Amino acid sequence: MPTLGKGVLTGMGKRPSPGARLPGTRLVLPAARIDEALVIRYARVCGFRETDPLPITYPHILGFPLAARLMADRDFPLPMLGLVHTRIRIVQHKPLSPTDRPELTVYAAGLAAHRRGTEAEIVTEARLDGELVWEDRSSYLARHRTSPDGAAPGADASAASGVPAASAMATKAADRASATAERAKSLPGAARWPLDPALGRRHAGVSGDYNPIHLYPLTARALGFPGTIAHGMWTFARCVAETGASPAKGVTVQAEFKAPVPLPSHVTYGRLGTDFELRGGRDGALLHLTGKVTTSHES
């Protein structure tokens, strides 16, 4: 929470732009300590069946405090509060055990124009004895007004403060309509999961991500959402767990986040070959996430 508070303060007055200067900061944790009891709780919340090797998504949780520090820094050009996780790609080169002490490195790789604002790519890397064993590239979107060519003429007040205004709410409605329109591409349903109102708080407890939009309806509404929404990393991790992909082999998992998952709700996991998705809404009409999992011999 202190990092989130700092992010709120440093985000005031920031004007996101794909042409902004990214700091060359590289945050390094030389030997990350892994709490085995916390890993077990995380696996239970996200549906993983084993904790040794570590779940493929868990190093993201280990590196999240560093990523949050990076994005909360005054020199980071996008306001931390209000950032939307849009994409993630994880490559597991070698498995990690709960007894390992990996070196974690986090840095910003670049900024890019997006039709709805500016995206930053944040890289997290894990090394053992100097060897890269795991890496994550995540894209985060700062929403703001853009010109027809996608360039940013200047951030609006909602982006600077992290509190969605009418234009941002309209953007969310457009995103929801776009996600609904993709139903024609839906995959065969493989599992259906009921999501209870406290899921966001449980995932916050094992991930350290206490963003208010995931905790209570009142705190979510204060930030412009109609109610509590699930963490994007929970939706991703739950789907990855369901694929059964083993971190003991070379594995790449990636996903695009299409629309928030409201809490409570019911969602349907779909799978066909290497592709997976998560759908919700009436009759599964709303697409929340699309992804792909491949092993080293399939890449």
C-alpha positions in Angstrom: 0.0 0.0 0.0 2.8 2.6 0.7 4.0 2.1 -3.0 0.4 2.6 -4.3 0.1 5.7 -2.2 3.4 7.0 -3.6 2.1 6.2 -7.1 -1.0 8.3 -6.5 1.1 11.3 -5.5 3.7 11.0 -8.2 1.1 10.4 -10.9 -0.5 13.9 -10.4 0.3 16.1 -13.3 1.9 13.4 -15.5 1.0 13.8 -19.1 1.4 10.3 -20.8 2.9 10.3 -24.3 4.6 7.6 -26.4 7.3 10.1 -27.0 8.1 10.6 -23.3 11.5 9.7 -21.9 11.8 6.4 -20.1 14.2 6.2 -17.1 17.0 3.7 -17.6 16.4 2.4 -14.1 17.0 -1.3 -13.5 15.8 -2.6 -10.1 17.6 -5.7 -8.9 16.8 -8.0 -6.0 20.0 -10.2 -5.7 18.4 -13.2 -3.9 14.6 -13.3 -3.7 13.4 -15.3 -0.7 10.4 -17.5 -1.5 7.8 -18.1 1.2 6.8 -21.7 0.7 3.6 -21.3 2.8 2.6 -18.3 0.6 3.3 -20.3 -2.6 0.9 -23.0 -1.3 -1.8 -20.4 -0.6 -1.2 -18.8 -4.0 -1.5 -22.2 -5.8 -4.8 -22.8 -3.9 -6.3 -19.5 -4.9 -5.2 -19.8 -8.6 -5.9 -23.5 -9.1 -2.3 -24.8 -9.5 -1.9 -28.5 -8.6 1.8 -28.3 -7.6 4.1 -25.9 -5.9 7.5 -27.5 -6.7 8.4 -26.5 -9.4 7.0 -23.0 -8.7 3.8 -22.2 -10.7 4.8 -20.6 -14.0 3.1 -17.3 -13.0 4.6 -17.0 -9.5 7.8 -15.2 -10.3 5.6 -12.4 -11.6 4.3 -12.1 -8.0 7.9 -12.1 -6.7 8.8 -9.3 -9.0 5.6 -7.3 -8.6 7.0 -5.1 -5.7 9.9 -4.1 -7.9 7.6 -3.4 -10.8 5.3 -1.3 -8.6 8.3 0.7 -7.3 9.4 1.4 -10.8 6.0 2.6 -12.0 5.5 4.6 -8.8 8.7 6.6 -9.3 8.4 10.2 -10.2 10.6 9.7 -13.3 8.3 7.0 -14.8 6.2 8.8 -17.4 2.8 7.2 -16.9 0.6 7.6 -13.8 0.6 4.4 -11.9 -3.0 4.6 -10.6 -5.3 3.7 -13.5 -2.8 1.7 -15.5 -4.5 -1.3 -17.3 -2.7 -4.6 -17.8 -3.3 -5.3 -21.5 -0.8 -8.1 -22.4 1.6 -10.6 -20.8 4.1 -13.1 -22.2 6.0 -15.4 -19.9 8.9 -17.7 -21.0 10.0 -20.4 -18.5 13.4 -21.6 -19.7 14.1 -23.8 -16.6 11.9 -24.6 -13.6 12.3 -22.8 -10.3 12.0 -24.4 -6.9 10.6 -22.8 -3.7 14.1 -23.3 -2.2 15.8 -21.3 -5.0 16.9 -17.7 -4.4 16.7 -16.2 -7.9 18.1 -12.8 -8.8 15.2 -10.6 -10.0 15.6 -7.7 -12.4 12.8 -5.3 -13.4 13.1 -2.5 -16.0 10.9 -0.6 -18.5 11.7 -1.7 -22.1 9.8 0.9 -24.1 6.7 3.0 -24.7 4.3 2.6 -27.6 1.3 4.5 -29.0 -2.0 2.7 -28.4 -5.4 3.6 -30.0 -6.6 4.4 -26.4 -3.5 6.0 -25.0 0.2 5.0 -24.3 1.5 1.6 -23.3 4.6 0.8 -21.4 6.4 -2.6 -21.5 7.7 -3.8 -18.2 10.2 -6.6 -18.2 10.9 -8.9 -15.2 13.7 -11.5 -15.3 14.8 -14.2 -13.0 18.3 -15.7 -13.0 20.0 -18.5 -11.1 23.8 -18.3 -11.0 23.7 -15.7 -13.8 21.5 -17.8 -16.1 18.2 -16.5 -17.3 15.6 -19.1 -16.3 12.3 -17.1 -16.4 11.2 -13.8 -18.1 8.0 -11.8 -18.3 7.0 -9.0 -20.6 3.9 -7.1 -19.5 2.2 -4.2 -21.2 0.4 -1.5 -19.2 -1.9 1.1 -20.8 -2.4 4.6 -19.6 -5.7 5.8 -21.1 -5.9 9.3 -22.5 -7.1 11.2 -25.5 -5.3 10.3 -28.8 -5.3 11.8 -32.2 -6.5 9.8 -35.2 -3.0 8.5 -35.9 -2.7 7.2 -32.3 -0.4 10.0 -31.1 -1.1 11.6 -27.8 -2.1 15.3 -28.0 -2.0 15.5 -24.2 -3.4 13.5 -21.2 -6.9 14.3 -19.9 -7.5 14.9 -16.2 -8.8 11.3 -15.7 -5.5 9.8 -16.8 -3.4 12.2 -14.8 -5.3 11.5 -11.6 -6.0 7.8 -12.3 -9.8 8.4 -11.7 -11.8 7.6 -14.9 -14.0 10.5 -16.1 -16.8 10.4 -18.6 -14.5 9.8 -21.6 -12.7 7.0 -19.8 -16.1 5.4 -18.9 -17.0 5.6 -22.6 -13.8 3.9 -23.5 -14.5 1.0 -21.1 -18.0 0.7 -22.7 -16.3 0.5 -26.1 -13.9 -2.2 -24.9 -16.8 -4.2 -23.5 -18.6 -3.9 -26.8 -15.5 -5.0 -28.7 -15.0 -8.0 -26.4 -18.6 -9.0 -26.9 -18.3 -8.8 -30.7 -15.5 -11.4 -30.6 -17.9 -14.2 -29.4 -17.9 -15.7 -32.9 -14.3 -16.8 -32.3 -15.2 -18.6 -29.1 -13.5 -21.9 -28.2 -15.2 -25.0 -26.9 -16.0 -24.7 -23.2 -13.8 -26.9 -21.0 -14.7 -25.7 -17.5 -17.1 -23.3 -15.7 -16.1 -21.5 -12.5 -18.2 -19.5 -10.0 -16.3 -16.5 -8.7 -17.3 -15.1 -5.3 -17.2 -11.5 -4.1 -14.1 -12.1 -1.9 -11.8 -13.5 -4.7 -10.1 -10.1 -5.2 -9.2 -9.9 -1.5 -7.9 -13.5 -1.4 -5.7 -12.9 -4.4 -4.5 -9.6 -3.0 -3.4 -11.5 0.1 -1.2 -13.9 -1.9 0.0 -11.5 -4.5 0.5 -8.2 -2.6 -1.6 -6.3 -5.2 -4.1 -4.3 -3.1 -5.4 -2.1 -5.9 -8.8 -0.8 -4.5 -10.6 -1.8 -7.7 -10.2 -5.5 -6.7 -11.2 -5.2 -3.0 -14.7 -3.9 -2.3 -17.6 -2.4 -4.4 -17.2 1.0 -2.7 -13.5 1.3 -3.5 -14.0 0.1 -7.0 -16.8 2.6 -7.6 -14.7 5.4 -6.2 -12.3 4.7 -9.2 -15.0 4.6 -11.8 -15.8 0.9 -12.0 -19.4 -0.3 -11.5 -18.2 -2.9 -8.9 -15.3 -5.1 -7.8 -13.3 -6.7 -10.6 -10.9 -9.7 -10.5 -7.1 -9.2 -10.8 -6.0 -9.7 -14.4 -3.2 -11.8 -13.1 -5.7 -14.1 -11.3 -7.6 -14.6 -14.6 -4.4 -15.4 -16.4 -3.0 -17.6 -13.7 -6.2 -19.6 -13.3 -6.3 -20.2 -17.1 -2.6 -21.2 -17.1 -3.2 -23.6 -14.2 -6.1 -25.2 -16.1 -3.9 -25.8 -19.2 -1.8 -28.2 -17.1 1.5 -26.8 -18.6 4.4 -28.0 -16.6 7.2 -25.5 -15.7 9.6 -28.5 -15.7 9.7 -28.1 -19.5 10.4 -25.1 -21.6 7.1 -23.3 -21.7 5.8 -20.0 -23.2 2.4 -18.7 -22.0 0.9 -15.4 -23.3 -2.4 -13.6 -23.1 -4.3 -10.5 -24.0 -6.7 -9.0 -21.5 -9.9 -8.0 -23.2 -12.4 -7.0 -20.6 -12.5 -6.9 -16.7 -14.1 -9.9 -14.9 -16.8 -8.6 -12.5 -17.1 -10.1 -9.0 -19.2 -12.0 -8.3 -19.8 -13.8 -11.6 -19.5 -17.1 -13.5 -16.9 -17.5 -16.2 -16.2 -20.3 -18.8 -12.7 -21.5 -19.7 -12.4 -22.5 -23.3 -9.6 -24.5 -24.9 -8.6 -25.7 -28.4 -5.1 -27.0 -29.0 -2.6 -24.4 -27.8 -5.3 -21.7 -27.5 -7.3 -20.8 -24.5 -9.8 -18.1 -23.4 -12.0 -17.0 -20.6 -15.6 -15.8 -21.3 -18.4 -14.5 -19.2 -21.6 -12.5 -19.4 -24.9 -13.8 -20.6 -24.4 -17.0 -22.6 -20.7 -16.4 -22.6 -21.0 -13.4 -24.9 -18.2 -11.4 -23.2 -14.6 -12.3 -23.9 -12.4 -11.5 -20.9 -9.0 -13.0 -22.0 -7.4 -14.9 -24.9 -4.1 -16.8 -24.6 -1.8 -19.4 -25.9 0.5 -22.0 -24.3 3.4 -23.7 -26.1 6.2 -26.0 -25.1 9.7 -25.6 -26.4 9.2 -28.1 -29.2 6.0 -26.4 -30.3 7.4 -22.8 -30.3 
